[in-house]
Amino acid sequence: MTHGNPDKQHAKKKGGKQPPSFENQGEGDKKSAERYNSDLQRSLKKSDYEHKAKEAARALDHEGPELHRAEEAGKARAKEEDPALDRNYKKPSH
């Protein structure tokens, strides 16, 4: 019984390369990078990011103190440090 993709096995039997649809580019996939960059440029052209940044700054001016209080309240809940920071992995944990 053979396992795996039959097209790959067929290509191996012929001694040829795999069909283009199975082309593995590995790390640094150039086609994906090109597609990402193209999509990013199109998105930047469509969105008014400068307007959004100014809008966020204005909202922060109004909500800043409230957000700061919420942050402090969240930090206050963490009463102790993470025990994993000082854990001795040579000793059992219980």
C-alpha positions as CSV (number, residue, x, y, z in Angstrom):
1,M,0.0,0.0,0.0
2,T,1.4,3.4,-0.9
3,H,0.9,6.5,1.2
4,G,1.1,10.2,0.4
5,N,0.1,12.1,-2.6
6,P,-0.2,10.0,-5.8
7,D,0.8,12.9,-8.0
8,K,4.1,13.3,-6.0
9,Q,4.7,9.6,-6.3
10,H,4.0,9.7,-10.0
11,A,6.5,12.5,-10.4
12,K,9.1,10.6,-8.4
13,K,8.6,7.4,-10.6
14,K,9.1,9.5,-13.7
15,G,12.3,11.0,-12.3
16,G,10.9,14.5,-12.9
17,K,10.1,17.3,-10.7
18,Q,6.8,17.7,-8.9
19,P,4.1,19.5,-10.7
20,P,4.1,23.3,-10.0
21,S,1.0,23.1,-7.7
22,F,3.2,21.2,-5.3
23,E,6.2,23.5,-5.4
24,N,7.5,24.1,-1.9
25,Q,9.2,27.4,-1.6
26,G,10.2,26.7,2.0
27,E,11.1,29.6,4.3
28,G,11.1,33.0,2.7
29,D,8.2,32.2,0.3
30,K,8.6,34.8,-2.4
31,K,5.2,34.5,-3.9
32,S,3.5,34.9,-0.5
33,A,5.7,37.9,0.3
34,E,4.8,39.6,-3.0
35,R,1.1,38.9,-2.4
36,Y,1.3,40.3,1.1
37,N,3.1,43.4,0.0
38,S,0.7,44.0,-2.9
39,D,-2.3,43.6,-0.6
40,L,-0.7,45.9,2.0
41,Q,-0.1,48.7,-0.5
42,R,-3.7,48.4,-1.8
43,S,-5.0,48.6,1.8
44,L,-2.9,51.6,2.5
45,K,-4.1,53.4,-0.6
46,K,-7.7,52.7,0.3
47,S,-7.6,53.6,4.0
48,D,-7.0,57.1,5.4
49,Y,-4.6,55.9,8.1
50,E,-3.6,59.5,9.0
51,H,-7.2,60.4,9.7
52,K,-7.6,57.3,11.8
53,A,-4.5,58.1,13.8
54,K,-5.7,61.7,14.5
55,E,-9.1,60.3,15.5
56,A,-7.5,57.8,17.9
57,A,-5.4,60.6,19.4
58,R,-8.5,62.7,20.0
59,A,-10.3,59.7,21.6
60,L,-7.2,59.1,23.8
61,D,-7.3,62.7,25.0
62,H,-10.9,62.3,26.2
63,E,-10.6,58.7,27.4
64,G,-7.0,58.7,28.5
65,P,-7.6,59.1,32.3
66,E,-10.2,56.4,32.3
67,L,-8.0,54.1,30.4
68,H,-5.1,54.8,32.8
69,R,-7.3,54.0,35.8
70,A,-8.4,50.7,34.1
71,E,-4.8,49.8,33.5
72,E,-3.9,50.5,37.1
73,A,-6.9,48.4,38.3
74,G,-5.7,45.5,36.1
75,K,-2.2,45.7,37.4
76,A,-3.4,45.8,41.0
77,R,-5.0,42.4,40.5
78,A,-1.6,40.9,39.9
79,K,-0.6,40.7,43.6
80,E,2.4,38.4,43.1
81,E,4.9,37.6,40.4
82,D,4.5,34.6,38.2
83,P,5.8,31.6,40.1
84,A,7.3,30.2,36.9
85,L,9.8,33.0,36.9
86,D,11.7,31.6,39.9
87,R,10.8,28.0,39.5
88,N,13.5,25.4,40.3
89,Y,12.9,22.8,37.5
90,K,15.1,20.3,39.3
91,K,12.6,20.0,42.2
92,P,9.1,18.7,41.9
93,S,6.4,21.4,41.8
94,H,4.1,19.7,44.3
